[in-house]
């Protein structure tokens, strides 16, 4: 059982003077963010109320009220005689790593979430024109609108994986699709092989089912070594499922080529391990296109896609592509928590898919520009950092000169810059020498963000602040 000391937690919480009153709510909010982004790991025992009050120079009543708020909201649990422990809220969003309020003044480089392009309002307008022909029915389509399923199937076919509409289940985004796939394959005590690092919310979705995560280290400098390790792990453990991102992997940016996909598919077939393949970044190749989906190299795998990164996350439209009988089973799983997706958003998704090739051309050009800005600024202002340039996707997986990701994130938050610490993307306490930085913000925001990041890194290491960095803008 891990315990965080009052002194350590107080250092992460920082000065509450700039937060809005009441003070107990501000303290609860700070601790909640620390749990959500992984700086305070789940299950960690929090300091005793009196000790934390002394460390923060607050009254014990304030800390008691903050702990009470955390327990009421599900971010902590109390065990009689043992203390208070970091937790995550129960329910459909258990384990969710979610963006903060969009209007709180902070620069968000924690989440790779592009703003909506002009094609989104146009698609919604087109959807409203189409809506009247659906209003005469009950409006429930548990597996998704037939028109949308047909368009998704056609896109898979064009990408090299022949697909019929009945092989598509429409979901409320990619995470919903991953969670449904896990629900159909995993259970308490069953193992799921994952890349290390990986997508935090998918790891939490597996853990919420009681599954045991089997991490296999993925080094972006030696991606071939991952295949060797994955083959050994599959043969030794024969996990119930695998969760994989072969397309510009999040967060490393690694792209698995066609020969690697063939080899991986053979290894999965030998052990009878179905894969839930997260294809969120599959169509975001900036320097090279991704090969055909992994399921084209071996049957039995679930392909999960979404419009969140190629259009807009606010639409909440994704899908799972699998064999027709699997889709029928997964539909019965999906309706337990969501009878059907919204009709208007699915109609908008149809319009977006009709024009996706054209909009992707513009999006890729925009992302190339922003990637160049972010890599250039980082290499200039933080020359000791290792700054790769992935061939696609939305993020950089930066290497820090020493394990200080958590400290940099804490310092950056005090300056009004929201980041995600490296350990959030893995299991245990690894990856504190890594930081994931998305290049989805406009160039001027990225330049300002790197200025703040340089100041945060200096603060984390005790170095003098860089003279050319932007002045800090505390969150109020």
C-alpha positions in Angstrom: 0.0 0.0 0.0 1.4 3.4 -1.0 1.3 6.4 1.2 2.0 10.0 0.4 3.4 12.2 3.1 1.8 15.5 4.2 4.8 17.4 3.0 4.8 15.7 -0.5 1.1 16.2 -1.0 1.4 19.8 0.1 4.1 20.4 -2.4 1.9 19.0 -5.2 -1.2 21.0 -4.0 0.8 24.3 -3.9 -0.5 27.7 -2.8 -4.3 28.0 -2.7 -4.3 31.7 -2.4 -5.2 32.3 -6.0 -8.1 29.8 -6.0 -11.7 30.9 -5.5 -13.2 30.4 -2.0 -14.2 28.4 0.0 -10.7 27.1 0.8 -11.9 23.5 1.5 -13.4 23.3 -2.0 -10.2 24.6 -3.6 -8.2 22.0 -1.7 -10.6 19.3 -2.7 -10.3 20.4 -6.4 -6.5 20.4 -6.3 -6.4 16.9 -4.9 -9.0 15.7 -7.3 -6.9 16.9 -10.3 -3.8 15.2 -8.8 -5.7 11.9 -8.6 -7.2 12.3 -12.1 -3.9 12.9 -13.8 -2.0 10.2 -12.0 0.3 12.3 -9.8 -1.4 10.8 -6.8 -1.9 7.1 -7.8 -5.1 5.3 -7.1 -5.2 3.6 -3.8 -2.7 5.9 -2.2 -3.3 6.6 1.4 -3.7 10.3 2.0 -2.0 12.1 4.9 -3.8 12.4 8.2 -6.0 15.5 8.4 -3.9 17.1 11.2 -0.6 16.5 9.4 -1.9 17.9 6.0 -3.4 20.9 7.8 0.0 21.7 9.4 1.9 21.2 6.1 -0.5 23.6 4.3 -0.9 26.0 7.1 -4.7 25.5 7.1 -7.1 24.7 9.8 -7.9 21.0 10.5 -11.6 21.8 9.8 -10.7 22.9 6.3 -8.8 19.7 5.5 -11.6 17.6 7.1 -14.2 19.4 4.9 -12.0 18.8 1.8 -11.7 15.1 2.5 -15.4 14.9 3.1 -16.0 16.5 -0.3 -13.6 14.1 -2.0 -15.4 11.1 -0.4 -18.9 12.5 -1.3 -17.8 12.9 -5.0 -16.1 9.5 -5.2 -12.5 10.7 -5.3 -11.6 9.2 -2.0 -12.7 6.3 0.2 -12.4 6.0 4.0 -11.5 2.7 5.7 -12.1 2.7 9.5 -8.9 2.6 11.3 -6.8 2.7 8.1 -7.3 6.2 6.7 -8.4 8.0 3.6 -7.4 6.6 0.1 -7.4 8.1 -3.4 -10.1 6.7 -5.6 -12.1 7.4 -8.7 -15.9 7.9 -9.0 -18.0 4.9 -9.7 -20.4 4.7 -12.6 -20.0 5.0 -16.4 -17.2 7.5 -16.1 -15.1 5.5 -13.6 -11.5 6.1 -14.3 -12.1 8.9 -16.6 -9.2 11.2 -17.3 -11.1 14.2 -18.6 -10.4 17.8 -19.7 -10.9 20.7 -17.3 -13.3 23.5 -17.9 -12.6 25.1 -21.3 -13.0 28.6 -19.9 -10.9 28.5 -16.8 -8.0 30.5 -18.3 -5.6 27.6 -18.4 -3.7 26.5 -21.6 -4.6 22.8 -22.0 -1.7 20.7 -23.3 -3.0 17.7 -21.4 -5.5 16.5 -23.9 -5.1 16.1 -27.7 -8.5 17.6 -28.6 -8.7 19.8 -31.7 -11.3 22.5 -32.0 -14.2 21.9 -34.4 -13.5 22.8 -38.1 -16.0 24.7 -40.3 -17.2 21.3 -41.6 -18.9 20.5 -38.3 -21.5 23.3 -38.2 -22.2 22.6 -41.9 -22.7 18.9 -41.2 -25.0 19.7 -38.3 -27.1 22.0 -40.6 -27.3 19.2 -43.1 -28.3 16.8 -40.4 -31.3 19.0 -39.4 -32.4 19.0 -43.0 -32.4 15.2 -43.0 -34.0 14.8 -39.5 -37.7 15.1 -40.5 -37.6 11.7 -42.3 -36.7 10.1 -38.9 -39.2 11.9 -36.7 -42.1 9.5 -37.5 -40.4 6.6 -35.7 -39.3 6.0 -32.1 -35.8 7.2 -32.9 -33.9 4.2 -31.3 -31.2 2.5 -33.4 -29.3 0.3 -31.0 -26.5 -0.6 -33.4 -26.5 2.8 -35.1 -28.2 4.5 -38.1 -28.1 2.2 -41.1 -26.8 5.1 -43.2 -23.9 5.7 -40.9 -23.1 2.0 -40.5 -22.9 1.8 -44.3 -20.6 4.7 -44.6 -18.2 3.4 -41.9 -18.2 0.0 -43.6 -17.4 1.6 -47.0 -14.5 3.5 -45.4 -13.0 0.2 -44.0 -13.4 -1.4 -47.3 -11.5 1.4 -49.0 -8.7 1.1 -46.4 -8.2 -2.6 -47.3 -10.6 -4.4 -44.9 -13.8 -5.5 -46.7 -16.7 -4.7 -44.4 -20.5 -5.0 -44.5 -22.8 -2.6 -42.6 -23.8 -5.4 -40.2 -20.2 -5.6 -39.1 -20.4 -2.0 -37.6 -21.7 -0.9 -34.2 -22.0 2.8 -33.7 -20.8 4.0 -30.3 -20.5 7.2 -28.3 -16.9 7.7 -29.2 -13.8 5.5 -29.2 -13.6 5.0 -25.4 -17.2 3.7 -25.4 -16.2 1.3 -28.1 -13.1 0.1 -26.3 -15.1 -0.3 -23.1 -17.8 -2.4 -24.9 -15.1 -4.5 -26.4 -13.5 -5.1 -23.1 -16.9 -6.0 -21.5 -17.3 -8.7 -24.1 -13.8 -10.1 -23.7 -12.6 -9.5 -20.1 -13.7 -10.2 -16.6 -12.2 -10.2 -13.1 -8.8 -11.7 -13.0 -8.4 -12.1 -16.8 -5.3 -10.6 -18.4 -5.1 -8.0 -21.2 -1.9 -7.3 -22.9 -1.2 -3.6 -23.5 1.6 -1.4 -24.9 3.5 0.5 -22.2 2.9 3.5 -22.4 -0.8 3.4 -23.4 -4.0 5.4 -23.3 -5.0 6.1 -19.6 -8.7 5.8 -19.9 -8.5 2.5 -21.7 -6.3 1.1 -18.9 -8.9 2.3 -16.3 -11.7 0.7 -18.4 -9.9 -2.6 -18.2 -9.2 -2.3 -14.5 -12.8 -1.3 -13.8 -13.8 -4.8 -15.0 -11.3 -6.4 -12.6 -8.9 -7.3 -15.5 -5.2 -7.6 -14.9 -3.1 -5.4 -17.2 0.0 -7.0 -18.7 2.2 -4.1 -20.0 4.8 -4.7 -22.7 7.3 -1.8 -23.0 7.3 0.1 -26.2 10.4 2.2 -26.8 9.8 4.6 -29.8 13.6 4.4 -30.5 13.4 0.6 -30.8 9.9 -0.3 -31.9 10.9 -3.7 -33.3 11.9 -4.8 -29.8 8.2 -4.5 -28.8 7.2 -7.1 -31.2 9.8 -9.6 -29.8 8.6 -8.8 -26.2 4.9 -9.1 -27.2 5.4 -12.5 -28.9 7.1 -13.8 -25.7 4.4 -12.4 -23.5 1.6 -13.8 -25.6 3.2 -17.3 -25.6 3.9 -17.2 -21.9 0.6 -15.8 -20.6 -2.0 -16.4 -23.3 -4.0 -13.3 -22.3 -7.7 -13.1 -22.8 -7.4 -10.0 -25.0 -4.9 -7.3 -26.2 -5.4 -3.6 -26.4 -3.3 -2.2 -29.2 -2.7 1.1 -31.1 -0.7 0.2 -34.2 -1.5 3.5 -35.9 0.7 6.4 -34.7 0.5 4.9 -31.2 -0.8 7.2 -28.4 1.5 8.6 -26.9 4.7 7.4 -28.7 3.6 8.0 -32.3 5.0 4.6 -33.4 3.5 3.3 -36.6 3.5 -0.5 -37.1 4.3 -1.3 -40.7 2.6 -4.0 -42.8 5.2 -6.7 -42.1 4.9 -6.0 -38.4 1.1 -6.3 -38.5 1.5 -9.7 -40.3 3.8 -10.9 -37.6 1.7 -9.6 -34.7 -1.5 -11.1 -36.3 0.3 -14.5 -36.4 1.3 -14.3 -32.8 -2.3 -13.3 -31.7 -3.7 -16.2 -33.8 -1.3 -18.8 -32.2 -2.5 -17.9 -28.7 -6.2 -17.3 -29.7 -6.0 -13.7 -28.4 -8.4 -11.2 -29.8 -7.3 -7.6 -30.0 -9.2 -4.5 -29.4 -7.5 -2.2 -31.8 -7.8 1.5 -31.1 -7.6 3.3 -34.5 -8.3 6.8 -33.2 -5.2 8.2 -35.0 -5.3 5.9 -38.0 -6.2 8.6 -40.6 -3.8 11.2 -39.2 -0.7 10.2 -41.1 1.2 13.4 -41.7 4.3 12.1 -43.4 3.1 8.6 -44.3 -0.2 6.7 -44.5 -1.0 3.9 -42.2 -1.2 0.4 -43.7 -4.5 -1.6 -43.8 -6.1 -2.2 -40.4 -4.7 -5.0 -38.2 -7.9 -7.0 -38.7 -7.1 -7.2 -42.4 -4.1 -9.4 -41.4 -6.1 -11.7 -39.2 -9.7 -12.3 -38.3 -11.3 -12.0 -34.9 -10.1 -8.5 -33.9 -12.2 -5.5 -33.0 -11.4 -2.3 -34.8 -12.4 0.9 -32.9 -12.7 4.2 -34.7 -14.0 7.7 -34.0 -14.7 11.1 -35.5 -13.3 12.8 -32.3 -9.8 13.5 -33.7 -10.6 14.0 -37.4 -13.6 16.2 -36.8 -14.7 17.1 -33.3 -14.9 15.4 -29.9 -18.2 17.1 -29.1 -20.0 14.9 -31.6 -19.4 11.8 -29.6 -19.6 9.4 -32.6 -17.4 6.4 -32.8 -17.7 2.7 -33.9 -16.6 -0.8 -33.5 -15.9 -3.0 -36.6 -16.0 -6.7 -36.0 -17.6 -9.9 -37.4 -21.4 -9.7 -37.7 -22.0 -12.2 -34.9 -19.6 -10.3 -32.6 -21.4 -7.0 -33.4 -24.7 -8.5 -32.4 -23.2 -9.6 -29.0 -21.6 -6.3 -28.5 -24.9 -4.5 -29.3 -26.5 -6.4 -26.4 -23.7 -5.2 -24.2 -24.0 -1.6 -25.4 -27.8 -1.3 -24.7 -27.3 -2.0 -21.0 -25.9 1.5 -20.6 -27.1 3.3 -23.7 -30.2 2.3 -25.6 -29.1 4.2 -28.7 -27.0 7.1 -29.9 -28.5 10.4 -30.8 -29.9 10.7 -34.3 -28.9 14.2 -35.2 -25.2 13.6 -34.4 -25.2 10.4 -36.4 -26.7 12.2 -39.4 -24.0 14.9 -39.0 -21.4 12.1 -38.9 -22.8 10.8 -42.3 -22.2 14.3 -43.8 -18.7 14.5 -42.3 -17.7 11.1 -43.7 -19.0 12.1 -47.1 -16.5 15.0 -47.1 -13.8 13.5 -44.9 -11.1 13.1 -47.5 -11.2 16.7 -48.4 -11.3 17.9 -44.8 -8.5 15.5 -43.8 -6.2 17.2 -46.4 -6.7 20.5 -44.7 -6.4 19.1 -41.2 -3.2 17.3 -42.0 -1.7 20.5 -43.4 -2.7 22.4 -40.3 -1.2 19.7 -38.0 2.1 19.7 -39.9 2.4 23.4 -39.3 1.6 23.0 -35.6 3.9 20.1 -35.2 6.7 22.1 -36.7 6.0 25.1 -34.3 5.9 22.9 -31.2 9.0 20.9 -32.1 10.9 24.0 -33.0 10.0 25.9 -29.9 10.8 23.0 -27.6 14.2 22.4 -29.3 15.0 26.1 -28.9 13.8 26.7 -25.4 14.5 23.3 -23.9 17.5 22.0 -25.8 18.3 19.2 -23.2 15.0 17.6 -23.9 14.6 14.8 -26.5 11.9 16.0 -28.9 10.9 13.4 -31.5 8.8 14.2 -34.6 6.3 11.4 -35.2 5.1 10.6 -38.7 1.5 11.1 -37.7 -1.0 11.4 -34.8 -1.5 14.4 -32.6 1.2 14.3 -29.9 4.9 14.4 -29.1 6.4 12.0 -26.6 9.2 14.0 -25.2 12.1 12.7 -23.2 13.2 14.6 -20.1 16.9 14.7 -18.9 15.8 13.3 -15.6 12.7 11.8 -14.0 10.8 15.0 -13.2 7.6 14.8 -15.2 5.4 15.1 -12.1 7.3 18.0 -10.8 7.1 19.8 -14.1 3.4 19.2 -14.4 2.8 20.6 -10.8 4.9 23.7 -11.6 3.2 24.3 -14.9 -0.3 24.1 -13.4 0.6 27.0 -11.0 1.6 29.0 -14.1 -1.7 28.3 -15.9 -0.5 25.5 -18.1 -2.2 22.1 -17.9 -0.1 19.0 -18.7 -0.3 15.3 -18.2 2.5 13.6 -16.4 4.3 10.7 -18.1 3.3 8.1 -15.4 -0.3 8.6 -16.3 0.3 6.7 -19.5 1.7 3.6 -17.9 1.4 1.2 -15.0 3.2 1.7 -11.7 5.6 4.6 -11.3 7.5 4.4 -14.7 7.7 7.1 -17.3 8.5 10.0 -15.0 11.1 11.0 -17.5 8.5 11.5 -20.3 5.9 14.1 -21.1 3.2 13.9 -23.7 2.6 17.2 -25.5 -0.2 17.5 -28.2 0.2 19.9 -31.1 -3.5 20.5 -31.5 -3.5 24.2 -30.3 -3.0 27.2 -32.6 0.7 28.2 -33.2 0.5 31.3 -30.9 -0.9 29.2 -28.1 1.8 26.6 -28.6 4.5 29.3 -28.5 3.1 30.7 -25.2 2.7 27.2 -23.8 6.4 26.4 -24.4 7.4 29.6 -22.7 5.4 28.6 -19.7 6.8 25.1 -19.9 10.3 26.4 -19.9 9.6 28.3 -16.7 8.0 25.2 -15.1 10.9 23.1 -16.0 13.3 25.6 -14.4 11.2 25.7 -11.3 11.1 21.9 -11.1 14.9 21.7 -11.3 15.7 24.8 -9.2 17.3 26.5 -12.1 16.9 30.3 -12.8 13.9 31.1 -14.9 14.7 31.6 -18.6 14.9 35.3 -19.5 12.9 35.0 -22.7 10.0 32.9 -21.3 6.6 34.3 -21.0 5.5 35.8 -17.7 3.4 33.3 -15.7 -0.3 33.7 -15.8 -1.8 32.1 -12.7 -5.2 30.5 -13.0 -7.8 32.5 -11.1 
